[in-house]
């Protein structure tokens, strides 16, 4: 018995909805598009036309079953969208989230302004780069920038290197500790971006896709308030940045006051302010490196 693309998508969506998957329709179309090596727009067109299911969709049921078991959609397709890029992702690397795009939203205008006003290559460092999403997006959108990124996990670093090479973007990808990286750049960096691990220890995420599949090293901030690692990363950023340079750091929505307060109290920062994400939740702290650091 033959089926149309629309029938297969709707059946997949019903199974995903029954399993409690949010945006089940979106996931069903994405899985079909993956199997057909097509875009989601092309799948929607096949659905509208009532086209019969082409060869290649035999594996759809197996993929739907994996998604029902809450394997991340991005692990099943091997791809994750981030701003204007499509990245390769899989086990061992944090799947980039739309919330992190706010960091790039704030960084890109700063870098473009520096490149235009000072007629030089602005220097940007990404601490805790994961898949390379932020670093690669900044290089893609500000080609004049000199971009450097570091990642502690060897698995995540391998994904970042793969993404850099696949996209053909000139970004330095270092395997190492964000709290000690880039000694050669101390005092020379214009912008530091970071999406560090920040979930409070003991605050296990509700979503199985995060809890069971994102690596712990990318999630947990090392203390009851989740701020130990972010503050260690911020201290490194202060050493890397030139006076007047800018730190942009993502954080949990419950840290919209505590992270800015801690940065203000460190003596390393001025002009500390927090920015909400598109849902209105506290998401990114912006801080300007003080002209003199405390010993």
N, C-alpha and C positions, 0 to 999 in steps of 0.2 A: 504494500500500500504506500503510495507516495504522499508526501506532506508538502505544504507550502512553507516558505520561510516564516510567514506570519504565524502559522500554527505552531511551529517549533519554538519560536520566540515566546509566544503566549504560554505554552506548556512549561517552558523553563521558568518563566516569570512566576507562574502559579506555584511551582515547587519552591522557588526561592522565597516567595512571600510567605508560604506556609512555614518556612524555617525561620521566619523573623528577620530576613535580610531587608534592610532599608534600600530603597531605590532598586527594587528587584527588576523592574523593567529595564533600567539602565544596565544592570549587570548582565541580564539575559542578552541584550543586543551586543554588548561588548564581547561576550563569549562567542557568539555567532560570528562577529566580525573577525575575531582572532582566528577562528578555524578557517574562515574563507579568505584570510589575508586581505581583508577589505576594510574600509573605513566604516564607522557607525552610520554615516550618512548614506553610504551605499547599501547597507543592510536595511535602513528605513525605506529606501527606494524600492528594494525588492519586496518589502512587506506591502507597500502601497500598490505595487503592480500585481500582487497576488502570485508572485513567481514561485514555481516549484523549487523545493530545496535542492541545491546543486550538490554534487559529490563533495565530500569533505566534512560533512556535519555528523558523521557516524559517531564521533567522539563527544558530541555535545552532552549526552546523558552522563557520561563519566565526569566531565568538567562540572556540570551542575551538581552532581553528588559531592564533589570536593568542595564546592562553594557552600553547599548546605552544611558541610562539616566545618564551615567558617575559615577555610583556607582563604587568604586574601585574594580578591580578584586580580590584583597586580601580580601575585605569584603565579596565578594560573595563566595569565597572558604574557607574563615576563616584562610588562611595560607599565610605566607610570607617567602621567602627564604632569608637567610642572611649568607653569607660565607658558613660554613659547617652545618648550623642548619636550621631547619624549625620551624618557630614560629607561635603561634596563635595570630591573630590580629582581630580587629573589631572596631565598633564605640567606640570612646572615647580614642583611642590610635593612635599615629603617626605611619604610615606604614613605616618601615625601608626601606631606599633607598640604591642602590648599592654604591653611592658616600660615604656613611658613612663607608663602608668597608675600605677605605683608612686610617681611624683612627686606625683600628685594624691592618692593614698592618704595620703601624709604631710602634704600641705598642707591638705586639707579640715578635719581636726580642729583644726589650729592656727587657722584662720580662723573656724570656728564658735565656738571657745572665746573668741577675742578679741571677736567680735560679742556673745556672751552676757555675758562678764565685764565688758567695758568699755563696753557699750551704745553702740557706735559702729560705723561702717563700716570694717572692716579694709581696708587698702590693699595690693594685690598687683600685682606687675609680672611679666610673662612676657617674658624676653629670648630672642630667636630663636624666635618663635612659630610659624613655618611655617604650617600650615593653620589655626592658632588652637586646636588641640585642647586644650591645657592651659588657656589663658585662658578659653575658652568653657565648659569643664567646670567650672572653679572658680566662674564666675559662675552657672552653672546649679545647682550644688549648694550654693553659699553666696550667695543672692541679695543679701544685705546688703553684700557686698564691693564695693569700688571697684576695678575690674580694668583694667589698662593693659597693652598688648602692643606689641612692636616686631618688625619683620621687615625684613631687608636687601634681599631679592629682591623686585623689583616683581611678578613672576609669583606667587610664594607669597603676597605681601601681598594680591593681588587675590583669591586663594582664601580667605584669612582673612576679608576683608571680606564676601565672598559668604556664607560660613558664618555670620558674625555676623548679617547681615541676614536670611538665611533662617530662622535660629533665633530672631530677635527678642531677642537678648541685648545688654544695654547694656555693651559693652566698647570701650574706646578702642583702635583699631588704627592704629598709626603705621608709616609707611614710613621706615626709617632704620637707622642703625648702633647695634647693641646696646651698644657700648662708650662711647657718648656720649649715649644717649637719656635723656629725661625729666629735664632739668636742674631743672625746676620741682618735682620730687618728691624731690630730694636730702634725705636725713635724715628722711624722712616715711613710708617704706614699711615695712610689717610683714613681708611675705613676698615673696621673689623666687624664682621658679621658672625653670628653664632646661633645655632639651634642646639644647645647642649642638652644632655640628659637632665631632666628637672622634676620628674615625678617623685613626690615624697616617698621615702622608704616605708613600706607597709601599705601604701595606697595602691592596691593592685587595680589596673584598668578593668573596666567592665567589659569592654569589647574583646571577644576572643581573638579577633584578628590582630589586635595589639598585644594582648596579654600572652598569647600562645605563639606568636610568630615574629613580632619585632624583637630584636636582640635586647637582653636586659641592659647591656652596656650603653645602649642608646636611649634608655628610658629613665633609669632611676638616678636621682640627683645626689645620692650618697648621704642623706641626712633626713631627719624627721620632717623638716620643712622643705626638703628637696633643693636647697640652695647651696649646699657645700660645693658641689662641682661647678655650678654656674658662677659662683663668686671666685673660685680658683681660676676659671677661664677668664673672667673679667679682669682679675689681677694681671694675668698674662697680657691681655689686650692693652691694659694701661702701659705696660712696658714696651709694647710694640708700636703703639700709636705715637705720632708726633704731637706736641702740644696743640690743642685745638682739633685733633682728630676725633672721629666719631665711632662709638660702639653702638651696634644694633643687635640686641639679644632677645630671642624668643623666650617665653616663659609660660607656665601654666596660668590659667585664668585666676586661680586663687593667689597668685604671687604678684598681682598688679600693684600692690602697695609694698609688700615686703622686699621685693628685689630693688625697686627704686630707692627705698629707705636705706637698704644696706649699702648700695652704691654711694649714696650721698654721705653716709657715715664713714666711708673708707678714706675720704680726703683726696681721692684720685680723680674725682669727676665733678664737673659743673653742668648746669643746664639739664639735669636729669628729668626726663618726662616719659610718660607711658602712652602708648597708642593702642586703641582697640582694633580688633579684627572686624571683618565685615558683618559678623553677628553681634557686634557691640561689646564683646568680651575683652578684658585686658589681655594683650598678647605680646607686644614688643616694647622693650625699654630702650630708649635712646639716651645716650650720655656722651658728654664732650670731655675729652681728656684734659685735666687741669694743667696749667703751665708748669707747675712744680709738684712732683710726687713726694709723698712722705717717705722717709728712709725705711 
